[in-house]
């Protein structure tokens, strides 16, 4: 068995990519109110799309003939949920950059 060598750590290492300086708002940092406003606008658009989808479900059930109604309600509406979720995720990630 080989003896492992012990290393004495005198101080905590600085994380990569971080500086020890505090955030300086005059340094051209992110415009937080503008970012929050865009995120709120995006969230309201998504809520509106979800509300339209929810309001459209009974309309789809009435307009589509009986055998295809279950298909439309189960697959098409669920597909729309997935598309809305993916679009919301992509837009939210783009706003964070």
One Martini backbone bead per residue (centre of mass of N, CA, C, O) as a GRO file, in nm:
protein
   97
    1UNK     BB    1   0.097   0.036   0.022
    2UNK     BB    2   0.053   0.365  -0.034
    3UNK     BB    3   0.146   0.670   0.066
    4UNK     BB    4  -0.020   0.949   0.135
    5UNK     BB    5  -0.010   1.282   0.071
    6UNK     BB    6  -0.029   1.564   0.257
    7UNK     BB    7  -0.217   1.867   0.224
    8UNK     BB    8  -0.185   2.202   0.302
    9UNK     BB    9  -0.439   2.440   0.357
   10UNK     BB   10  -0.440   2.790   0.401
   11UNK     BB   11  -0.670   2.857   0.181
   12UNK     BB   12  -0.927   2.948   0.002
   13UNK     BB   13  -1.018   2.916  -0.307
   14UNK     BB   14  -1.085   3.078  -0.590
   15UNK     BB   15  -1.323   3.104  -0.798
   16UNK     BB   16  -1.387   3.069  -1.110
   17UNK     BB   17  -1.485   3.382  -1.249
   18UNK     BB   18  -1.424   3.532  -0.982
   19UNK     BB   19  -1.440   3.809  -0.789
   20UNK     BB   20  -1.387   4.008  -0.498
   21UNK     BB   21  -1.570   4.203  -0.603
   22UNK     BB   22  -1.823   4.398  -0.605
   23UNK     BB   23  -2.104   4.518  -0.723
   24UNK     BB   24  -2.119   4.767  -0.988
   25UNK     BB   25  -2.359   4.974  -1.126
   26UNK     BB   26  -2.148   5.171  -1.290
   27UNK     BB   27  -2.019   4.919  -1.475
   28UNK     BB   28  -2.248   4.807  -1.674
   29UNK     BB   29  -2.468   4.646  -1.586
   30UNK     BB   30  -2.757   4.522  -1.546
   31UNK     BB   31  -3.096   4.598  -1.635
   32UNK     BB   32  -3.324   4.501  -1.421
   33UNK     BB   33  -3.598   4.641  -1.490
   34UNK     BB   34  -3.596   4.552  -1.790
   35UNK     BB   35  -3.588   4.247  -1.743
   36UNK     BB   36  -3.847   4.226  -1.574
   37UNK     BB   37  -4.036   4.344  -1.790
   38UNK     BB   38  -3.985   4.124  -2.005
   39UNK     BB   39  -4.070   3.885  -1.827
   40UNK     BB   40  -4.359   3.981  -1.775
   41UNK     BB   41  -4.451   3.994  -2.068
   42UNK     BB   42  -4.396   3.696  -2.129
   43UNK     BB   43  -4.583   3.579  -1.910
   44UNK     BB   44  -4.846   3.709  -2.019
   45UNK     BB   45  -4.841   3.569  -2.293
   46UNK     BB   46  -4.854   3.282  -2.183
   47UNK     BB   47  -5.116   3.311  -2.024
   48UNK     BB   48  -5.287   3.383  -2.273
   49UNK     BB   49  -5.236   3.116  -2.425
   50UNK     BB   50  -5.353   2.932  -2.207
   51UNK     BB   51  -5.635   3.058  -2.199
   52UNK     BB   52  -5.700   3.001  -2.497
   53UNK     BB   53  -5.673   2.696  -2.475
   54UNK     BB   54  -5.888   2.653  -2.254
   55UNK     BB   55  -6.120   2.789  -2.421
   56UNK     BB   56  -6.082   2.588  -2.679
   57UNK     BB   57  -6.164   2.306  -2.581
   58UNK     BB   58  -6.479   2.322  -2.604
   59UNK     BB   59  -6.479   2.403  -2.901
   60UNK     BB   60  -6.350   2.149  -3.007
   61UNK     BB   61  -6.567   1.953  -2.891
   62UNK     BB   62  -6.798   2.073  -3.076
   63UNK     BB   63  -6.668   2.081  -3.377
   64UNK     BB   64  -6.580   1.800  -3.345
   65UNK     BB   65  -6.630   1.502  -3.414
   66UNK     BB   66  -6.673   1.238  -3.210
   67UNK     BB   67  -6.422   1.050  -3.282
   68UNK     BB   68  -6.214   1.312  -3.294
   69UNK     BB   69  -6.230   1.450  -3.016
   70UNK     BB   70  -6.033   1.274  -2.851
   71UNK     BB   71  -5.791   1.327  -3.024
   72UNK     BB   72  -5.787   1.637  -2.997
   73UNK     BB   73  -5.783   1.644  -2.678
   74UNK     BB   74  -5.528   1.461  -2.633
   75UNK     BB   75  -5.308   1.539  -2.858
   76UNK     BB   76  -5.334   1.838  -2.946
   77UNK     BB   77  -5.339   1.973  -2.667
   78UNK     BB   78  -5.078   1.845  -2.559
   79UNK     BB   79  -4.900   1.959  -2.783
   80UNK     BB   80  -4.955   2.255  -2.710
   81UNK     BB   81  -4.830   2.244  -2.430
   82UNK     BB   82  -4.545   2.172  -2.521
   83UNK     BB   83  -4.498   2.414  -2.702
   84UNK     BB   84  -4.539   2.631  -2.485
   85UNK     BB   85  -4.311   2.533  -2.297
   86UNK     BB   86  -4.075   2.560  -2.497
   87UNK     BB   87  -4.113   2.859  -2.564
   88UNK     BB   88  -4.085   2.966  -2.277
   89UNK     BB   89  -3.801   2.858  -2.223
   90UNK     BB   90  -3.652   3.002  -2.455
   91UNK     BB   91  -3.732   3.292  -2.380
   92UNK     BB   92  -3.621   3.293  -2.092
   93UNK     BB   93  -3.327   3.232  -2.171
   94UNK     BB   94  -3.290   3.479  -2.358
   95UNK     BB   95  -3.347   3.694  -2.130
   96UNK     BB   96  -3.098   3.606  -1.945
   97UNK     BB   97  -2.858   3.700  -2.149
   0.00000   0.00000   0.00000
